[in-house]
């Protein structure tokens, strides 16, 4: 009898489930559910939202569970009894307030029009002031965990988002029984038992394996009402990846169509789940995820305070290894922004005539350009800067445009900007003494755009292998589900049996490497000039925009 696992990747706009053969790693079937509410960033029920707000509706996540699991089983003609494990990954920090029964507050009539009662998506940046206050107070108090988290707290993380809720909607804060990562909320819904994932707590909520969460004194310094948040509104019950998160309850079985008692693995962050899928369970390989945003991950046996990183967690992806995260807040998002907002009708007509999409058309035109031919240099901060600066108020910029600048030149400059941002992160790893023997890339953009990967290889001056593993995050979650289901004794054995380790390698072109070194040096100058306070114009523009929006 064949045995299967299911892995679900809860992304920014959709959830994708895969059905995996637990013996061979073959993806037998897959299914995608687009979130009906998508990202709620302009209006909520007809009410304008503040700048940098990014909300979601938790009902969309339940829709993924109701539809995709049944779809893959039906298409593959597989019985739910043959599924030995369910795993999933999620964007983070994507958090929501719930009551004591795990009901999201936004489900209640009282709060259906209250933004702070909804899911705050990972890219919700309206809590930047709260993040700055979290950093300032931690620095003033000499909190040792601040260095572990890169030295600066991101607006994308859990505590700034909670603090924003308390300041803006104290009634929501007081009515909340638990503030949860959406991934942990689903575990509660599926098993009937509340628990919290070590990866999410470590990377997004200031937790570490030695000290746990910050002290009561720190939280009280943020706001006296938060003094006892740990153990009340923030649970102390954490589970590491070496354990199962539990089994499907009757309610969970009814929701998913799987059998009662099906084991569930502890959830990972979405990008992190790709690491076991592409065979990265040891130190020394840098993983690049090129998707909506960019993520750079590296395992190490050693603990290093990576200034400018996004944290390090022991057992954050692989038990007994420190996993270091860094990232770019904007990758595919700003390529898509450009295509949707800045490409002339003549290009749309040409793409239609050729039977291709605008991204492909722009890529075909852009790859004919020599390095530096456009005369353009961009900053990839169209969604703020996650690393090295951790500042969501920073803005994107394109320098050098003239009346002769063409769309493909801008498109290429935006791609190059994300490569320069990745090089900043890559150099930061090396400057902290971390070992990088090779680079493996994954994600839809890496799979589809060869020009982009070649540019990355040229800018980094390193070969990059694009993994053959399709749907790598879902696959990684399915691999962890195989461990939870008892098919393998640990994640290392599962990786050896199920991971995809093949791929196409892109080698740096010496002439391009030389040209990009000069351009990268100019990018660094702009990065420091606008990002480190020499010219604070981007923050002043952000303040002006918020003031103007409030006036409307």
C-alpha positions in Angstrom: 0.0 0.0 0.0 1.3 3.4 -0.9 1.5 6.1 1.7 1.3 9.8 1.1 1.8 13.1 2.9 0.2 16.5 2.2 2.1 19.8 2.4 0.5 23.2 2.1 2.2 26.5 1.4 0.2 29.5 2.7 1.6 32.3 0.6 0.7 36.0 0.3 -2.1 35.6 -2.2 -2.9 31.9 -2.3 -2.5 28.5 -0.6 -1.0 25.6 -2.6 -1.3 21.9 -1.5 0.8 19.0 -2.8 0.2 15.3 -2.4 3.6 13.6 -2.1 4.5 9.9 -2.3 6.1 9.4 1.1 8.5 6.7 -0.2 9.8 8.4 -3.4 9.1 12.1 -3.0 7.1 12.2 -6.2 4.5 15.0 -6.2 1.4 13.2 -7.3 -1.0 16.1 -7.5 -1.3 19.7 -6.5 -4.0 22.3 -6.0 -4.1 26.1 -5.6 -6.8 28.2 -3.8 -6.6 32.0 -4.4 -7.6 34.0 -1.4 -10.9 35.7 -2.2 -10.0 38.7 0.0 -6.4 38.8 -1.3 -4.4 41.6 0.5 -6.6 44.2 2.2 -4.4 47.3 1.9 -6.6 50.2 0.7 -10.1 49.8 2.1 -11.9 47.6 4.7 -15.6 47.4 4.1 -15.5 50.8 2.4 -13.3 52.5 5.0 -10.0 53.9 3.9 -7.0 52.3 5.6 -3.8 54.0 6.7 -0.7 54.0 4.6 1.4 50.8 4.8 -1.5 48.7 6.1 -1.6 45.1 4.9 -4.4 42.9 6.3 -6.0 39.6 5.4 -9.1 37.7 6.3 -8.6 34.4 8.2 -11.6 32.8 6.4 -9.4 32.6 3.3 -7.0 30.2 5.1 -9.9 28.0 6.1 -10.9 28.0 2.4 -7.5 26.6 1.5 -8.0 23.7 4.0 -11.6 23.0 2.8 -10.8 22.9 -0.9 -7.2 22.0 -1.8 -6.8 18.8 0.3 -10.0 17.3 -1.1 -9.0 18.4 -4.6 -5.6 16.6 -4.5 -7.1 13.4 -3.0 -9.9 13.4 -5.6 -7.6 14.1 -8.6 -5.2 11.4 -7.5 -7.9 8.9 -6.5 -6.2 8.5 -3.1 -8.1 7.7 0.1 -7.7 9.9 3.1 -6.7 6.8 5.1 -3.5 6.6 3.0 -2.4 10.0 4.1 0.1 9.6 7.0 0.8 13.2 7.7 -0.1 16.8 7.1 2.3 19.7 7.1 2.2 23.4 6.3 4.2 26.6 6.1 3.1 30.2 6.4 4.2 33.7 5.8 5.4 35.5 8.9 4.9 37.4 10.9 1.3 37.1 9.9 -0.6 37.4 13.1 -4.2 37.7 14.4 -6.0 38.3 17.7 -8.4 35.5 18.8 -10.7 34.8 21.8 -10.4 31.9 24.2 -12.1 29.6 21.7 -9.6 30.5 18.9 -12.3 32.6 17.1 -10.7 35.5 15.3 -12.1 38.8 16.7 -12.8 40.0 13.1 -15.4 37.2 12.9 -17.6 39.1 15.4 -20.1 41.8 14.3 -18.5 44.1 16.9 -15.2 44.1 15.1 -16.0 43.5 11.5 -15.0 47.1 10.6 -12.0 47.4 12.9 -8.7 46.9 11.1 -6.8 46.0 14.2 -9.1 43.0 14.7 -8.0 41.4 11.4 -4.9 39.4 10.3 -1.8 41.7 10.0 0.1 40.2 7.1 3.9 39.9 7.1 4.2 43.0 4.9 2.1 45.2 7.2 4.4 48.1 7.8 2.1 50.5 9.6 3.7 49.5 12.9 7.1 51.1 12.0 6.9 53.6 14.9 6.2 50.8 17.3 9.1 48.8 15.9 11.4 51.8 16.4 10.2 52.1 20.0 10.8 48.4 20.6 14.4 48.8 19.3 15.0 52.0 21.3 13.8 50.6 24.6 15.7 47.3 24.1 18.9 49.3 23.4 18.4 51.6 26.4 17.9 48.6 28.6 20.8 46.6 27.1 18.6 43.7 26.2 20.9 40.9 25.1 18.4 39.4 22.7 18.5 42.5 20.5 21.9 41.5 19.0 20.6 38.0 18.2 17.8 39.7 16.2 20.1 41.8 14.1 20.3 44.8 16.3 17.1 46.4 15.0 13.5 45.3 15.2 11.3 45.1 12.1 7.8 46.4 11.7 7.1 43.0 10.2 7.5 41.2 13.5 4.9 40.2 16.2 5.5 42.6 19.1 5.4 45.9 17.1 2.1 44.7 15.6 0.7 43.9 19.0 1.9 47.3 20.4 0.1 49.0 17.5 -3.1 47.3 18.4 -2.8 48.3 22.0 -2.1 51.9 21.1 -4.8 52.3 18.5 -7.5 49.9 19.6 -7.1 49.1 23.3 -10.5 47.4 23.4 -9.3 44.9 20.8 -6.2 44.3 22.9 -8.2 43.7 26.0 -10.7 41.4 24.3 -7.9 39.3 22.8 -7.2 36.0 24.6 -4.2 35.2 22.4 -2.1 36.9 19.8 -1.2 34.2 17.3 0.8 33.6 14.2 -1.7 32.4 11.6 0.3 29.2 11.3 -0.2 28.5 15.0 -3.9 29.5 14.8 -4.4 26.7 12.2 -2.7 24.2 14.4 -5.2 25.1 17.1 -8.1 24.8 14.7 -6.9 21.5 13.3 -5.9 19.7 16.5 -8.1 21.5 19.1 -4.9 22.1 21.2 -3.1 25.4 21.3 0.7 25.4 20.7 3.3 27.6 19.2 6.0 26.9 16.7 9.6 27.5 17.7 10.6 28.9 14.2 7.9 31.6 14.3 8.6 32.5 18.0 12.3 32.7 17.4 12.4 34.5 14.1 9.4 36.8 14.7 8.8 37.3 18.4 12.2 37.8 20.2 12.2 34.3 21.7 15.5 32.3 22.0 16.3 28.8 23.3 18.3 30.1 26.3 16.2 32.9 27.8 12.8 32.4 26.2 10.8 35.6 25.6 12.0 39.0 26.9 11.4 39.9 30.5 8.3 41.4 32.1 10.3 44.6 32.7 10.9 45.0 29.0 7.3 44.6 28.1 6.2 46.9 30.9 8.6 49.5 29.5 6.8 49.2 26.1 3.5 49.7 27.9 2.5 48.8 31.5 -0.5 46.9 30.1 1.9 44.5 28.3 3.8 43.6 31.5 2.3 40.1 31.8 1.7 39.4 28.2 3.9 36.3 28.2 1.9 33.5 29.7 -1.4 35.3 29.1 -1.9 36.8 25.6 1.3 35.2 24.4 1.5 31.5 25.1 4.6 29.9 26.6 3.8 26.5 25.1 6.3 26.1 22.3 7.0 23.1 20.0 10.2 22.4 18.1 10.4 20.9 14.7 11.6 17.6 16.1 8.2 17.0 17.5 4.7 16.6 16.1 2.2 19.4 16.6 -0.5 16.8 17.4 -3.2 15.0 15.4 -6.4 16.0 13.6 -9.4 16.4 15.8 -12.9 15.6 14.6 -13.4 19.2 13.8 -10.0 19.3 11.9 -11.0 16.1 10.0 -14.3 17.6 9.0 -12.6 20.7 7.8 -10.0 19.0 5.7 -11.5 15.7 4.6 -8.6 13.8 6.2 -9.0 11.0 8.8 -9.2 11.8 12.5 -5.9 11.2 14.1 -3.8 12.1 11.1 -0.4 13.5 12.5 0.4 17.2 11.9 3.9 18.6 11.8 5.0 21.8 13.5 4.7 24.6 10.9 7.6 26.5 9.4 7.9 29.9 7.8 7.2 29.7 4.1 10.6 30.4 2.6 12.3 28.3 5.2 10.3 25.2 4.2 12.1 25.2 0.9 15.4 24.2 2.6 14.6 20.6 3.3 12.9 20.3 -0.1 16.1 21.2 -2.0 18.4 19.1 0.3 19.8 21.8 2.6 20.0 20.1 6.0 23.7 21.0 6.6 25.7 24.2 7.0 27.5 26.0 4.3 24.9 26.5 1.5 23.1 29.9 1.1 19.6 29.5 -0.1 18.0 32.3 -2.2 14.2 32.4 -2.4 13.1 34.7 -5.2 9.4 35.4 -5.0 7.2 38.2 -3.9 10.0 39.2 -1.5 13.5 37.8 -1.4 14.8 35.5 1.4 18.4 34.5 2.1 18.9 31.5 4.5 22.0 29.9 5.9 22.6 27.1 8.4 25.5 27.1 10.8 26.7 25.1 13.7 27.9 28.3 15.3 25.9 31.1 17.0 26.8 34.5 15.6 25.1 37.9 16.3 24.4 38.8 12.7 24.0 42.6 12.7 21.6 43.6 10.0 20.1 40.2 9.8 16.6 39.0 10.7 17.5 36.7 13.5 19.0 33.2 14.1 17.1 30.3 15.7 18.5 27.0 16.9 16.3 24.4 15.3 14.5 27.1 13.3 14.6 24.9 10.2 16.8 21.9 11.0 17.1 20.6 14.6 20.5 21.3 16.2 21.6 23.8 13.6 21.3 27.6 13.8 19.4 29.0 10.9 20.1 32.6 9.9 17.6 34.6 8.0 17.9 37.8 6.0 15.8 39.2 3.2 14.6 41.8 0.8 11.1 43.2 1.5 10.5 43.6 -2.3 11.5 41.4 -5.1 8.8 40.1 -7.5 6.4 42.7 -6.0 8.2 45.6 -7.6 8.7 43.9 -11.0 4.9 43.4 -10.9 4.3 47.0 -9.8 6.3 48.2 -12.8 4.4 46.0 -15.3 1.0 46.9 -13.9 1.6 50.7 -13.7 4.4 51.9 -16.0 4.4 49.9 -19.3 2.9 51.7 -22.4 0.1 50.4 -24.4 2.4 49.7 -27.4 4.3 47.1 -25.3 1.0 45.4 -24.2 0.1 45.2 -27.9 3.4 43.7 -28.8 3.2 41.1 -26.1 -0.3 40.2 -27.2 0.8 39.9 -30.8 3.7 37.6 -29.8 1.4 35.6 -27.5 3.6 36.2 -24.4 3.2 38.1 -21.1 4.7 41.5 -20.4 7.3 40.1 -18.0 8.6 37.8 -20.8 8.6 40.6 -23.3 10.5 43.0 -21.0 12.9 40.2 -20.2 13.6 39.5 -23.9 14.3 43.2 -24.5 16.3 43.7 -21.3 18.7 40.8 -21.9 19.9 42.5 -25.1 21.3 45.3 -23.0 24.9 45.4 -22.0 25.8 45.9 -18.3 25.5 49.6 -17.6 24.0 50.5 -21.0 20.8 51.9 -19.6 22.7 54.4 -17.4 20.3 53.6 -14.6 20.8 52.6 -11.0 17.9 51.8 -8.6 17.4 51.2 -4.9 15.2 48.1 -4.3 13.2 49.7 -1.4 9.8 49.8 -3.0 8.4 48.0 0.0 11.0 49.4 2.5 14.2 47.7 3.5 14.2 44.5 5.5 18.0 43.9 5.6 20.5 45.4 6.3 18.6 48.5 7.5 15.3 47.1 8.7 13.4 50.3 7.9 10.0 50.1 6.2 9.9 53.9 5.8 12.6 53.8 3.2 11.5 54.2 -0.5 12.6 52.9 -3.9 14.5 55.1 -6.3 15.6 55.0 -9.9 18.5 57.3 -10.8 19.6 58.3 -14.2 16.4 58.4 -16.3 16.2 60.6 -19.4 13.6 61.3 -22.0 15.1 58.4 -24.0 14.8 55.8 -21.1 12.8 52.7 -22.2 10.7 50.4 -20.1 13.1 47.4 -20.5 15.9 49.5 -19.2 13.9 50.3 -16.1 12.9 46.7 -15.7 16.5 45.5 -15.9 17.6 48.2 -13.4 14.9 47.0 -10.9 16.2 43.4 -11.3 19.8 44.6 -10.8 18.7 46.5 -7.7 17.4 43.3 -6.1 20.7 41.6 -7.0 22.7 44.5 -5.3 20.5 44.2 -2.2 21.2 40.5 -2.1 24.9 41.2 -2.5 24.7 43.5 0.6 23.2 40.6 2.6 25.7 38.1 1.1 28.7 40.3 2.0 27.2 40.8 5.5 27.2 37.0 6.1 30.8 36.8 5.0 31.9 39.8 7.1 30.5 38.0 10.1 32.8 35.1 9.4 30.0 32.8 8.1 30.8 30.0 5.7 29.2 30.0 2.3 30.4 27.2 0.0 27.7 27.4 -2.6 24.4 29.1 -3.5 21.1 27.4 -4.4 18.1 29.4 -5.6 14.4 28.4 -5.6 11.1 30.1 -6.2 9.0 30.9 -9.2 11.1 33.8 -10.4 14.3 31.8 -10.3 12.6 29.0 -12.3 11.2 31.3 -14.9 13.7 34.1 -15.5 17.2 32.9 -16.6 18.4 36.5 -17.2 17.6 37.4 -13.6 19.6 34.5 -12.2 22.5 35.2 -14.5 22.5 38.8 -13.3 22.5 37.6 -9.7 25.5 35.3 -10.4 27.4 38.2 -12.0 26.6 40.6 -9.2 27.5 38.1 -6.5 30.5 36.7 -8.4 29.4 33.2 -7.5 27.8 30.3 -9.3 24.1 29.8 -8.5 22.2 26.6 -8.9 18.5 26.8 -9.5 16.9 23.8 -7.9 14.7 21.5 -10.0 12.3 21.2 -7.0 9.0 22.7 -8.1 6.7 24.0 -5.4 9.6 23.8 -3.0 7.8 25.2 0.1 4.9 22.9 -0.2 7.3 20.0 -0.8 9.3 20.9 2.3 6.2 20.9 4.4 5.2 17.5 3.0 8.7 16.2 3.9 8.2 17.3 7.5 4.8 15.7 7.5 6.5 12.4 6.6 8.6 12.7 9.7 5.5 13.6 11.8 3.8 10.6 10.3 6.6 8.2 11.3 7.8 7.3 7.8 11.3 8.6 8.8 13.0 8.8 12.2 14.2 12.4 11.6 14.4 15.2 9.0 17.9 14.2 7.8 16.7 10.7 6.8 13.6 12.3 5.2 15.8 14.8 3.2 18.0 12.0 1.9 15.0 10.1 0.7 12.7 12.9 -0.6 14.6 16.0 -1.4 15.4 17.2 -5.0 19.1 17.9 -5.2 19.5 18.5 -9.0 19.4 21.8 -10.8 20.8 24.1 -13.5 23.9 26.1 -12.6 24.6 29.7 -13.7 28.3 30.7 -13.8 29.5 34.3 -13.5 30.6 36.0 -16.7 33.9 37.6 -16.0 33.3 40.7 -18.0 30.0 41.3 -16.4 31.4 40.7 -12.9 33.9 43.5 -13.4 31.2 46.0 -14.6 28.9 45.1 -11.9 31.6 45.7 -9.2 31.6 49.3 -10.2 27.8 49.6 -10.2 27.5 47.8 -6.9 30.0 50.3 -5.3 27.7 53.1 -6.5 24.6 51.2 -5.1 26.4 51.0 -1.7 27.0 54.7 -1.7 23.3 55.4 -2.4 22.3 52.7 0.2 24.3 54.4 3.0 23.5 58.0 1.9 19.7 57.5 2.0 19.5 54.6 4.5 21.9 55.6 7.3 20.8 59.1 8.0 23.0 61.3 5.9 20.0 62.4 4.0 16.7 61.7 5.8 14.5 62.8 2.9 12.7 59.4 2.5 11.5 59.6 6.1 10.3 63.2 5.7 8.5 62.2 2.5 6.8 59.3 4.4 5.7 61.6 7.2 4.3 64.1 4.6 2.4 61.4 2.8 0.8 60.1 6.0 -0.2 63.6 7.0 -1.7 64.3 3.6 -3.6 61.0 3.7 -5.0 61.7 7.1 -6.2 65.1 5.8 -8.2 63.4 3.2 
